[in-house]
Amino acid sequence: MSLFVMEVRRRDRNPYPPNSLFQLVAGLQRFLRQERSFNEISFFSRSASFCRLRKSLDCRMKELTAAGIGVRMLRADAVSMDDEIQLWNGGVLNVTESKGLSYAVFFYNCKTFGLRGNTEHRNLDASQFTLQCDERGERFVQFYSWNSKTFNGGLEQRRLQPRIIKQYAVKNDRNICVYDIFAAYLSMIPAQGPFYRAPLSASFAFGKHPVGVNTLGKYMQLMYSAAKIDVTNRKIVNHSGRVSYCMHALVQRRI
């Protein structure tokens, strides 16, 4: 089995990608269990029986990854400061219209609170946000990240606590205050239930139904399109906001 892992190739003699190689071994295990009734076989457990196989598989997968085989280059590009300014100057982000306010809370959920891609936005609940004051009387919006990719409350995380992020009411050099944006939005939607409510075009209000999954999955692209920002040779998707959050956190850590 160890030799098989190291030498197996596709029909065109090229190596399998790392994940495909893992699936081949998993398929062999399934065949032995189901077709040959070897139910006790477990290639991936920590027992000593297949230690050499696991080491060979781990080594080969690392070799293939280092060679760039099967590595998908899907990295999202970050939202630049110029992009953010253009989104505000073009009126795409604003606090006077339903759609503009919806875009604004989405944008700063990415950039300020670090929400990933699409799933974390779809699962977001209004009760995860609260408006509070500290002992000095300074206002802040507090976000409880209890349904993120890195925290799902399973058995292995029963002793962990979800991240809690505070954003204080501080205006930047363009007179934009993230606290004010969230305070305005939270006052217009129910305190519990889906966070992203459908913006109404006829009035400055939000409907009972959540934003559609397909629409929410393209929010960042819709914002860039409305602001007429050139995205040639750039990959701008919902995860772009998370990339900006990580880059900002890295800069702050170095400082």
VENCORKA-V492261 format. One line per field, one symbol per residue. ss: DSSP state (h for helix, s for strand, l for the rest). psi: psi as a letter, one per 40 degrees, with the letter a starting at -180 (. if undefined). A space follows every 10 residues. Layout:
BEGIN
ss = ???
psi = ???
END
This chain:
BEGIN
ss = lhhhhhhlll lllllllhhh hhhhhhhhhh hhhhllllll llllllllll hhhhhhhhhh hhhhhhllll llllllllll hhhhhhhhhl lllllllhhh hhhhhhhhhh hlllllllhh hhllshhhss ssslllllss ssssslllll llllhhhlll llssssssll slllllshhh hhhhhhllll lllsllsssl lllllsssss llhhhhllhh hhhhhhhlll llllllllhh hhhhhhhhhh hhhhl
psi = ddddddeiii deeiiiiddd dddddddddd dddddefgde hgdeieiedf dddddddddd ddddddeehe hhgfhiiihi ddddddddde edhifeiddd dddddddedd ddefiibddd ddehideehi hiiaeeehii hhhhgefide hefadeedei iiihhhhigh iaeefhhddd ddddddeeii eiahdhihhh ddigiiidii hiddddeedd ddddddefhh fhfighaded dddddddddd dddd.
END
